[in-house]
Amino acid sequence: MEIGETFEETAKREVLEETGLQVKEIQLFGIYSGETCFVTYPNGD
């Protein structure tokens, strides 16, 4: 995030920078953060 930027503005900017696609509408589908959200897969990743 840049100073003064909203989460929505950040998401739209990052998609444009990484893919060249311009996002018109977004919808939050989940937030996954914190110690309880870490997963170790059977292969160790």
PLY file of the C-alpha trace (Angstrom):
ply
format ascii 1.0
element vertex 45
property float x
property float y
property float z
element edge 44
property int vertex1
property int vertex2
end_header
0.00 0.00 0.00
1.04 3.52 -0.71
0.44 6.28 1.84
-3.17 7.47 1.60
-4.25 4.53 -0.57
-7.30 2.41 0.32
-7.26 -1.40 0.21
-9.43 -1.29 -2.91
-7.14 1.18 -4.67
-4.13 -0.94 -3.75
-5.70 -4.12 -5.12
-6.69 -2.45 -8.39
-3.25 -0.87 -8.84
-1.41 -4.12 -8.10
-3.53 -6.10 -10.58
-2.84 -3.46 -13.25
0.90 -3.45 -12.53
1.24 -7.24 -12.50
-1.12 -8.23 -15.32
-1.98 -5.15 -17.36
-5.67 -5.77 -16.60
-7.84 -2.95 -15.30
-10.19 -3.98 -12.49
-13.54 -2.21 -12.44
-15.29 -3.93 -9.56
-13.93 -6.00 -6.67
-15.52 -7.93 -3.82
-13.89 -9.07 -0.59
-14.12 -12.84 -0.21
-11.89 -13.37 2.81
-8.99 -12.17 4.87
-6.40 -14.72 5.90
-3.84 -13.40 8.33
-2.23 -14.16 11.64
-0.56 -17.09 13.35
-3.60 -19.36 13.01
-3.55 -19.06 9.22
-0.17 -20.70 8.65
-0.35 -24.18 7.13
2.36 -26.82 6.73
1.64 -29.21 3.90
2.65 -32.89 3.96
5.67 -32.11 1.74
6.95 -29.59 4.32
6.01 -26.42 2.44
0 1
1 2
2 3
3 4
4 5
5 6
6 7
7 8
8 9
9 10
10 11
11 12
12 13
13 14
14 15
15 16
16 17
17 18
18 19
19 20
20 21
21 22
22 23
23 24
24 25
25 26
26 27
27 28
28 29
29 30
30 31
31 32
32 33
33 34
34 35
35 36
36 37
37 38
38 39
39 40
40 41
41 42
42 43
43 44
